[in-house]
Amino acid sequence: MPQDYRIEGYAIVSVEGMIADAQGEFPPQLKNDADQRFFRAALDSAAAVALGRITHERERNLGRRRLVLTRKVASLQPDADDPQALFWNPAGATFQAARLVLGLRQGSLAVIGGTEVFGTFLAIGYDAFHLSRAAKVHVPHGRPIFDGVGTDATPEEKLRMAGLKAGPPRLLDPAAGVTLTTWSR
Ligand SMILES: NC(=O)c1ccc[n+]([C@@H]2O[C@H](COP(=O)([O-])OP(=O)(O)OC[C@H]3O[C@@H](n4cnc5c(N)ncnc54)[C@H](OP(=O)(O)O)[C@@H]3O)[C@@H](O)[C@H]2O)c1
């Protein structure tokens, strides 16, 4: 039976395929208004968001359902400080179990990183990945979008190896050289 929900990834990367600097901070030069507008609109239409524990703690939740990956719980546990958030340790519960406890039955799960979260869902299977590239921004020694990017593969090779195909690139910001490509099955 076809599934009623979709898993969609969102990231903006530097020329080298990095999403953050070596300290794990978002490089200000990677922030782009056109990309942010696309990203915010996607979050607004998503049924839920999947993210790492560090980003969950840093970015205030505006009322969205959140699936928060962490090793601080054994399997699945509500966040006592956020009624919309569910902690999930993939080593202790399957994604299907997490999805059902979260209440995601239809609509889109927006996967917003960081590195290990993007990689976890690469193995689970994205229905689509929206990859923005900032062609003028260099972050040579940062955190990659996926493990192995920057040493043995590009982000595009990782997505292709995961069974996704590139759609036509869309120029989001010509002056900044930011393009968006949606990869899908
Ligand atoms: N350019 C972009 O598009 C983009 C996208 C996303 C993030 N970023 C940037 O990247 C930085 C945040 O990334 P980050 O990697 O430092 O933090 P993060 O992904 O928000 O959180 C990392 C934490 O998530 C948990 N985690 C992740 N995968 C897990 C798994 N498979 N199993 C169990 N736990 C898992 C662990 O939590 P515990 O320590 O609790 O076990 C880990 O320490 C920020 O600067 C952010 O702005 C950029």
The ligand as an SDF file (V2000), in Angstrom:
LIG
                    3D

 48 52  0  0  0  0  0  0  0  0999 V2000
   23.1910   24.3600    6.4660 N   0  0  0  0  0  0  0  0  0  0  0  0
   22.1280   23.6720    6.8250 C   0  0  0  0  0  0  0  0  0  0  0  0
   21.2120   23.4730    6.0300 O   0  0  0  0  0  0  0  0  0  0  0  0
   22.0280   23.1230    8.2130 C   0  0  0  0  0  0  0  0  0  0  0  0
   21.0820   22.1430    8.4960 C   0  0  0  0  0  0  0  0  0  0  0  0
   21.0390   21.6320    9.7770 C   0  0  0  0  0  0  0  0  0  0  0  0
   21.9040   22.0910   10.7630 C   0  0  0  0  0  0  0  0  0  0  0  0
   22.8070   23.0530   10.4470 N   0  0  0  0  0  0  0  0  0  0  0  0
   23.7340   23.5420   11.4740 C   0  0  0  0  0  0  0  0  0  0  0  0
   24.4110   22.4470   12.0560 O   0  0  0  0  0  0  0  0  0  0  0  0
   24.5600   22.6870   13.4370 C   0  0  0  0  0  0  0  0  0  0  0  0
   23.7820   21.6310   14.2370 C   0  0  0  0  0  0  0  0  0  0  0  0
   24.1550   20.3420   13.8710 O   0  0  0  0  0  0  0  0  0  0  0  0
   24.7350   19.3500   14.9400 P   0  0  0  0  0  0  0  0  0  0  0  0
   25.0540   18.0890   14.2240 O   0  0  0  0  0  0  0  0  0  0  0  0
   25.7880   20.0500   15.7280 O   0  0  0  0  0  0  0  0  0  0  0  0
   23.5220   19.1670   15.9570 O   0  0  0  0  0  0  0  0  0  0  0  0
   22.1110   18.4580   15.8560 P   0  0  0  0  0  0  0  0  0  0  0  0
   21.9890   17.5910   14.6600 O   0  0  0  0  0  0  0  0  0  0  0  0
   21.0560   19.4680   16.0820 O   0  0  0  0  0  0  0  0  0  0  0  0
   22.1710   17.5630   17.1670 O   0  0  0  0  0  0  0  0  0  0  0  0
   23.0920   16.5130   17.2760 C   0  0  0  0  0  0  0  0  0  0  0  0
   22.5750   15.5770   18.3180 C   0  0  0  0  0  0  0  0  0  0  0  0
   21.4210   14.8860   17.8300 O   0  0  0  0  0  0  0  0  0  0  0  0
   21.3910   13.5850   18.3540 C   0  0  0  0  0  0  0  0  0  0  0  0
   21.4230   12.6310   17.2410 N   0  0  0  0  0  0  0  0  0  0  0  0
   21.6090   12.8990   15.9210 C   0  0  0  0  0  0  0  0  0  0  0  0
   21.5050   11.7570   15.2090 N   0  0  0  0  0  0  0  0  0  0  0  0
   21.2410   10.7680   16.0880 C   0  0  0  0  0  0  0  0  0  0  0  0
   21.0190    9.3750   15.9650 C   0  0  0  0  0  0  0  0  0  0  0  0
   21.0500    8.7390   14.7660 N   0  0  0  0  0  0  0  0  0  0  0  0
   20.7950    8.6520   17.0850 N   0  0  0  0  0  0  0  0  0  0  0  0
   20.7390    9.2580   18.2840 C   0  0  0  0  0  0  0  0  0  0  0  0
   20.9310   10.5670   18.4810 N   0  0  0  0  0  0  0  0  0  0  0  0
   21.1740   11.3180   17.3890 C   0  0  0  0  0  0  0  0  0  0  0  0
   22.5560   13.4870   19.3280 C   0  0  0  0  0  0  0  0  0  0  0  0
   22.0040   13.9830   20.5350 O   0  0  0  0  0  0  0  0  0  0  0  0
   22.4950   13.6110   22.0240 P   0  0  0  0  0  0  0  0  0  0  0  0
   23.7990   14.3250   22.2070 O   0  0  0  0  0  0  0  0  0  0  0  0
   21.3990   14.1450   22.8840 O   0  0  0  0  0  0  0  0  0  0  0  0
   22.6130   12.1220   22.0830 O   0  0  0  0  0  0  0  0  0  0  0  0
   23.5490   14.4870   18.7530 C   0  0  0  0  0  0  0  0  0  0  0  0
   24.4630   14.9730   19.7080 O   0  0  0  0  0  0  0  0  0  0  0  0
   24.0100   24.0540   13.7290 C   0  0  0  0  0  0  0  0  0  0  0  0
   24.9970   25.0240   13.6090 O   0  0  0  0  0  0  0  0  0  0  0  0
   23.0100   24.2200   12.6160 C   0  0  0  0  0  0  0  0  0  0  0  0
   22.7230   25.5740   12.3340 O   0  0  0  0  0  0  0  0  0  0  0  0
   22.8960   23.5750    9.2170 C   0  0  0  0  0  0  0  0  0  0  0  0
  1  2  1  0
  2  3  2  0
  2  4  1  0
  4  5  1  0
  4 48  2  0
  5  6  2  0
  6  7  1  0
  7  8  2  0
  8  9  1  0
  8 48  1  0
  9 10  1  0
  9 46  1  0
 10 11  1  0
 11 12  1  0
 11 44  1  0
 12 13  1  0
 13 14  1  0
 14 15  2  0
 14 16  1  0
 14 17  1  0
 17 18  1  0
 18 19  2  0
 18 20  1  0
 18 21  1  0
 21 22  1  0
 22 23  1  0
 23 24  1  0
 23 42  1  0
 24 25  1  0
 25 26  1  0
 25 36  1  0
 26 27  1  0
 26 35  1  0
 27 28  2  0
 28 29  1  0
 29 30  1  0
 29 35  2  0
 30 31  1  0
 30 32  2  0
 32 33  1  0
 33 34  2  0
 34 35  1  0
 36 37  1  0
 36 42  1  0
 37 38  1  0
 38 39  2  0
 38 40  1  0
 38 41  1  0
 42 43  1  0
 44 45  1  0
 44 46  1  0
 46 47  1  0
M  CHG  2   8   1  16  -1
M  END
$$$$
